[in-house]
Amino acid sequence: MWNVAVTAATPRTRALAAALRRELDASQMGIREIARVLGRSHTTISQWQNGKRVPSPDDVSALLAVIGVTGKRRTEILNLARHAAEPNWLAVGVPGVSQGLAGVIECERTAIEIVEWSPLVVLGLLQTSDYARSILASGGTLARHEVEERVQLRLARQVALTDRKPAPVELVALIGEPALRQVIGGRDLMIAQLRHVLWATELPTVTVQVVPIGEGWHPGLMGPFALYNYDRSPSIVHLEHHRSSAFLYEEGDVTAYKVASATVRRAALSTGDSVAFIAKVINEMERQE
């Protein structure tokens, strides 16, 4: 039985709400008229399009029939509806993958642009396997095979930058100076990681900017975040901490993080200066050996 209590807790349910909202806005029928034909309250229809309540696939099918959505567009929306209440659908076969990580994978799979601020560690989409392994193994709570499974999943996510169809995602990586200087896994491993970041700057889809330690306050000092932008859906913000993560969809929250990302970016070095800065850190580490 469909769980009507499911709300827009994942990027996929948010995408469904956005799709329904577009079609309802384009319809010649008003919300109250559609509700009357469906035998539903107009409040319920409004909740469907605002992501406050997730309709069942049957509800979506009936709604699309009433407002005349057919063909490929109907199929696309029904596919969203069929998976809307399955937040872990991307994690099949990968033990221990949280709902939050499944949501991140879905965001990376569908966004056209990612703006990510990572002040203390190199962000996941730019990590080497050794760097990721060192981080994942350091907590001591995962068995070796679990660490390897998660390392491979993290590497698989990076395909979004190069080989994703129909087009790779654009990544704006805002990296704090402490992330470059914190030696994780040993000096040789860290140097290899920084060289990998330099390699990534040569990709046409990747922009790397370093935010140096300096004076004054900027909103990035409050913690890391990722902003996922879409072609035809509202943007999503992801916040991740040690034992929890959250997706923010409300327009006010998303707007605040768009402003924050722009502010952090103004505090960052240019792309050319960032490349030179990373190379300088590598040289400093090599001289310390």
Phi and psi in degrees as a GROMACS rama.xvg file:
@    title "Ramachandran Plot"
@    xaxis  label "Phi"
@    yaxis  label "Psi"
@TYPE xy
-68.9933  133.558  TRP-2
-87.2679  101.075  ASN-3
-71.159  -10.3683  VAL-4
-82.4661  -10.2404  ALA-5
-61.9494  133.098  VAL-6
-117.98  -177.682  THR-7
-74.2874  72.2907  ALA-8
-95.8336  -6.62647  ALA-9
-132.827  161.104  THR-10
-56.9688  -32.4605  PRO-11
-69.1538  -41.2962  ARG-12
-67.3722  -33.0891  THR-13
-65.7369  -40.4211  ARG-14
-63.6144  -37.9908  ALA-15
-62.6372  -46.4259  LEU-16
-59.5708  -42.9639  ALA-17
-64.2442  -39.8665  ALA-18
-64.0822  -43.9868  ALA-19
-64.5406  -39.4599  LEU-20
-62.7114  -41.1783  ARG-21
-62.6424  -43.9899  ARG-22
-70.1139  -37.3348  GLU-23
-66.7056  -39.0446  LEU-24
-64.2489  -33.2025  ASP-25
-83.0595  -12.3712  ALA-26
-72.9815  151.014  SER-27
-82.4771  -7.18943  GLN-28
-98.9334  146.664  MET-29
-83.7418  163.134  GLY-30
-58.5586  -42.7531  ILE-31
-66.661  -37.7735  ARG-32
-68.055  -42.3476  GLU-33
-62.1149  -43.6166  ILE-34
-61.003  -40.4867  ALA-35
-63.8887  -43.2275  ARG-36
-65.2949  -37.9158  VAL-37
-80.7782  -12.8203  LEU-38
72.7644  31.6805  GLY-39
-120.236  165.243  ARG-40
-80.3995  152.1  SER-41
-66.6969  -24.7472  HIS-42
-63.9963  -41.0588  THR-43
-62.7969  -44.0415  THR-44
-61.9216  -41.8149  ILE-45
-62.3748  -39.5872  SER-46
-66.2282  -34.3535  GLN-47
-61.183  -45.955  TRP-48
-79.4858  -16.9739  GLN-49
-97.8749  -0.0952221  ASN-50
77.1376  12.7694  GLY-51
-82.5131  -19.1432  LYS-52
-148.699  137.209  ARG-53
-101.507  119.143  VAL-54
-73.8593  154.595  PRO-55
-73.4986  162.697  SER-56
-56.5813  -36.4646  PRO-57
-64.9602  -41.1564  ASP-58
-61.4338  -43.6626  ASP-59
-64.8392  -42.2955  VAL-60
-59.7389  -45.056  SER-61
-65.1923  -42.3021  ALA-62
-61.5791  -45.6323  LEU-63
-63.9607  -36.0519  LEU-64
-64.4514  -41.5645  ALA-65
-65.1122  -41.6349  VAL-66
-93.4683  3.65444  ILE-67
80.6303  29.6964  GLY-68
-88.0027  123.301  VAL-69
-132.611  178.595  THR-70
65.8314  -143.791  GLY-71
-61.7655  -39.4995  LYS-72
-63.8707  -40.1564  ARG-73
-61.6027  -44.3562  ARG-74
-61.4857  -42.9127  THR-75
-60.5461  -45.4279  GLU-76
-69.7176  -38.7587  ILE-77
-64.9047  -35.03  LEU-78
-64.3077  -39.4912  ASN-79
-60.3803  -44.4496  LEU-80
-64.6861  -39.1948  ALA-81
-65.3075  -28.0768  ARG-82
-106.793  2.64647  HIS-83
-61.32  -33.0855  ALA-84
-96.2885  15.4493  ALA-85
-118.774  75.8088  GLU-86
-63.1094  -22.5015  PRO-87
-100.488  18.9723  ASN-88
-63.2506  -25.8681  TRP-89
-80.8672  -11.6885  LEU-90
-99.846  13.4283  ALA-91
-59.6083  128.531  VAL-92
86.3306  0.646487  GLY-93
-118.038  98.1397  VAL-94
-60.8302  142.785  PRO-95
77.4946  6.84515  GLY-96
-75.9979  124.685  VAL-97
-76.7519  164.873  SER-98
-60.4639  -38.8896  GLN-99
-61.2033  -44.4596  GLY-100
-66.5826  -39.5109  LEU-101
-59.5578  -38.4216  ALA-102
-65.925  -39.9185  GLY-103
-61.614  -43.8627  VAL-104
-60.8649  -41.5279  ILE-105
-64.7744  -40.2149  GLU-106
-60.8061  -46.7116  CYS-107
-64.9121  -30.321  GLU-108
-73.7153  -27.7167  ARG-109
-116.86  -17.4898  THR-110
-70.0301  152.814  ALA-111
-94.2343  -21.5234  ILE-112
-147.487  140.159  GLU-113
-121.484  126.264  ILE-114
-112.783  112.568  VAL-115
-122.949  130.195  GLU-116
-106.225  119.175  TRP-117
-130.034  97.1755  SER-118
-78.2451  -26.7311  PRO-119
-117.924  -20.9242  LEU-120
-137.202  157.725  VAL-121
-66.8006  131.724  VAL-122
-64.4807  152.557  LEU-123
-54.9644  -38.0014  GLY-124
-68.5989  -11.8972  LEU-125
-117.439  10.4035  LEU-126
-82.3949  145.263  GLN-127
-80.8661  165.427  THR-128
-63.4313  -40.4071  SER-129
-67.1712  -41.4164  ASP-130
-63.5229  -46.6582  TYR-131
-62.0879  -41.9416  ALA-132
-62.7798  -41.1419  ARG-133
-61.922  -41.3782  SER-134
-67.4422  -48.6582  ILE-135
-67.2525  -31.9008  LEU-136
-83.1774  -15.9452  ALA-137
-69.7007  -24.9792  SER-138
-72.8401  -22.6532  GLY-139
74.8697  9.36351  GLY-140
-101.157  -9.36821  THR-141
-109.582  139.587  LEU-142
-69.0597  161.426  ALA-143
-58.0611  -42.1695  ARG-144
-67.4521  -31.0787  HIS-145
-69.5275  -38.9431  GLU-146
-60.4794  -45.9679  VAL-147
-64.5488  -38.8486  GLU-148
-61.3048  -40.7877  GLU-149
-74.7984  -33.0756  ARG-150
-62.8986  -45.7156  VAL-151
-64.9816  -36.567  GLN-152
-64.6515  -42.4777  LEU-153
-62.6621  -40.8697  ARG-154
-66.5979  -37.6276  LEU-155
-63.3945  -32.8659  ALA-156
-63.5525  -27.1196  ARG-157
-70.6189  -10.8871  GLN-158
-59.0448  -26.9233  VAL-159
-57.7408  -24.6374  ALA-160
-82.6581  -18.2679  LEU-161
-128.281  -44.6046  THR-162
-120.323  10.5882  ASP-163
-68.4344  138.818  ARG-164
-103.29  142.084  LYS-165
-81.5426  -11.4396  PRO-166
-154.146  146.615  ALA-167
-63.9304  156.518  PRO-168
-79.1711  146.133  VAL-169
-84.9434  127.611  GLU-170
-115.644  125.124  LEU-171
-108.011  105.938  VAL-172
-99.9751  111.396  ALA-173
-101.022  110.765  LEU-174
-115.611  128.477  ILE-175
-73.6621  147.267  GLY-176
-54.3308  -38.5112  GLU-177
-59.2117  -30.7907  PRO-178
-64.5532  -30.8323  ALA-179
-79.7487  -28.5574  LEU-180
-98.0814  -16.6793  ARG-181
-73.2788  110.897  GLN-182
-79.4542  108.802  VAL-183
-109.591  122.836  ILE-184
82.1734  7.92433  GLY-185
106.026  159.219  GLY-186
-65.104  -43.9209  ARG-187
-62.569  -42.3212  ASP-188
-63.2679  -41.2211  LEU-189
-68.2841  -38.6263  MET-190
-62.1382  -42.0615  ILE-191
-62.4459  -38.1235  ALA-192
-64.7995  -44.2187  GLN-193
-66.0086  -36.5483  LEU-194
-64.1993  -34.685  ARG-195
-65.7199  -39.248  HIS-196
-61.7783  -42.0163  VAL-197
-60.4901  -41.5558  LEU-198
-60.184  -41.5805  TRP-199
-63.4288  -30.0371  ALA-200
-64.4588  -17.4348  THR-201
-84.1024  -10.8279  GLU-202
-73  138.453  LEU-203
-66.7968  -17.0761  PRO-204
-95.2494  -3.96104  THR-205
-117.015  129.697  VAL-206
-119.036  122.799  THR-207
-113.893  128.415  VAL-208
-132.445  131.392  GLN-209
-93.1818  135.212  VAL-210
-103.718  105.633  VAL-211
-73.6948  156.88  PRO-212
-67.2991  130.578  ILE-213
-152.835  -157.991  GLY-214
-100.753  152.988  GLU-215
89.6512  171.302  GLY-216
-106.049  144.478  TRP-217
-142.435  158.024  HIS-218
-62.7267  -18.6782  PRO-219
-65.9138  -19.8092  GLY-220
-67.8054  -13.1197  LEU-221
-80.82  -10.9292  MET-222
135.742  169.055  GLY-223
-73.6442  156.977  PRO-224
-161.241  159.613  PHE-225
-128.389  135.808  ALA-226
-113.947  120.262  LEU-227
-105.791  120.736  TYR-228
-108.158  143.437  ASN-229
-124.259  160.746  TYR-230
-72.3013  -46.8706  ASP-231
-130.918  21.0221  ARG-232
-134.131  157.964  SER-233
-63.9044  151.735  PRO-234
-68.4344  158.155  SER-235
-130.481  140.085  ILE-236
-110.134  135.954  VAL-237
-118.117  129.885  HIS-238
-116.182  132.489  LEU-239
-130.604  133.469  GLU-240
-127.709  -169.513  HIS-241
-59.7906  -46.4627  HIS-242
-124.553  11.8418  ARG-243
-154.194  162.429  SER-244
-151.592  163.064  SER-245
-149.892  148.627  ALA-246
-108.758  132.716  PHE-247
-110.609  128.537  LEU-248
-117.687  -23.9936  TYR-249
-58.9778  139.791  GLU-250
-56.9684  -41.959  GLU-251
-63.0426  -42.1698  GLY-252
-64.166  -46.5052  ASP-253
-63.0004  -43.3216  VAL-254
-59.8744  -41.4214  THR-255
-61.2203  -39.6506  ALA-256
-76.41  -27.917  TYR-257
-65.2488  -41.5927  LYS-258
-64.4305  -42.649  VAL-259
-61.4124  -44.0994  ALA-260
-63.8494  -38.1402  SER-261
-65.8488  -37.2851  ALA-262
-67.515  -44.0536  THR-263
-61.6197  -39.4714  VAL-264
-66.5166  -33.47  ARG-265
-68.1067  -26.7345  ARG-266
-81.3553  -9.64812  ALA-267
-85.4981  159.574  ALA-268
-71.183  159.522  LEU-269
-64.4863  167.304  SER-270
-61.895  -41.9803  THR-271
-65.5211  -44.4113  GLY-272
-66.6586  -31.1996  ASP-273
-66.6384  -42.6289  SER-274
-59.8709  -43.9623  VAL-275
-64.6414  -37.043  ALA-276
-66.4871  -44.1606  PHE-277
-63.2452  -42.182  ILE-278
-61.4357  -37.3614  ALA-279
-64.0383  -42.8049  LYS-280
-63.4545  -39.9167  VAL-281
-60.889  -46.1786  ILE-282
-61.7734  -39.3193  ASN-283
-63.0534  -42.1019  GLU-284
-66.581  -39.3609  MET-285
-65.8404  -35.0224  GLU-286
-71.5882  -21.7976  ARG-287
-80.552  -11.2727  GLN-288
